[in-house]
Amino acid sequence: MGRTAELVGVSVRTLHHWDEIGLVSPQTRTWSDYRIYTAEDVARIQRVLLYRELGMPLAKIQQVLDDPEVDVAAHLESQHAQLLDRIARLQEMVSAVEQMMEAENMGKRLTAEQQAEILGSDWDPKWEEEAKEKWSDTPEWAQGERVKEQMSAEDWKRVKEEVDAFEAELGEAHRAGVQPGSEEGNRLAEAHRASIGRWFDITHSKHVLIARSYVDDPRFAEHYDKQGEGVSSWLKALIDENARAHGVDPETAEWE
């Protein structure tokens, strides 16, 4: 009985009760009165579970199962329709709950100060204001803002850890002499593009244009060069050559 109970997902006590009330009584017993459930018995149990899930009382279930006049096919078709209806209602409930969760999360976005606390002393909250002034009317900015609205403090910590680990990997690759345009160089460029892609959709052309700031803006250059002298310009070269491998001329790249 224990094995049958485990198989169908009910307790032994439940099977005992169903046997006592005649709902599911095993057709075979051993000489020591141990219950042995046949495949037919298990099939009956599964039908009981189905009807019970639909809210049918046990007495009604027994009546349906034992009445030879019941059209089993028609009855199962009716139960199937009820299940589909229940699934549709549950899907509507799931959608409503997700909307409530989204609304709740939107009200919990981290402040610039909280972000700075997590991102560390290298992060200046003024940078976000500067970026907002330049890009707030772009689709990319709107996409990034939607991502941030869903992020918790733990999400920000995870992103910080991933970025730190990747930038350390860049420093190691630079010291190891990884060349722009090499297989490893292109892999690193794609990983860097993916790290930006967590915020908004980024093509190889966009990647090239963003990378120009790594040498043109002293703040970016200083940030990457903490991993080693020349890492910023080397990273730009990685990105340019990877873009070239994907059919983009870095010299004529456009924001598209």
SULRAMO-V60129 format. One line per field, one symbol per residue. ss: DSSP state (@ for helix, = for strand, . for the rest). psi: psi as a letter, one per 40 degrees, with the letter a starting at -180 (. if undefined). burial: # if it has 9 or more other C-alpha atoms within 8 Angstrom, else .. A space follows every 50 residues. Layout:
ss=???
psi=???
burial=???
This chain:
ss=.@@@@@@@...@@@@@@@@@.......==.....==..@@@@@@@@@@@@ @@@....@@@@@@@@@.....@@@@@@@@@@@@@@@@@@@@@@@@@@@@@ @@@@@@.....@@@@@@@@.....@@@@@@@@@@@...@@@@@@@@@@@. ..@@@@@@@@@@@@@@@@@@@@@@@.......@@@@@@@@@@@@@@@... ...@@@@@@@@@@@@@.@@@@@@@@.....@@@@@@@@@@@@@@@..... ......
psi=dddddddefiidddddddddeedhhieiiidefhhhhidddddddddddd dddeehiddddddddeheehhddddddddddddddddddddddddddddd ddddddeeiiidddddddeieehhddddddddddeeeiddddddddddde hidddddddddddddddddddddddefhiheiddddddddddddddeedi hhidddddddddeeddhdddddddedeihedddddddddddddddfehhd deiig.
burial=#..###.#..##..#..##...####..#.....####..##.###.#.. ##.#.#.#..##............#...#..##................. .#..##..##....##.##.....#.....##..##...#####..#### ##...##..#..#...##.##.##...#.##...##.###..#.###.## .#.######.#####....###.##.##..##############...### ..#...
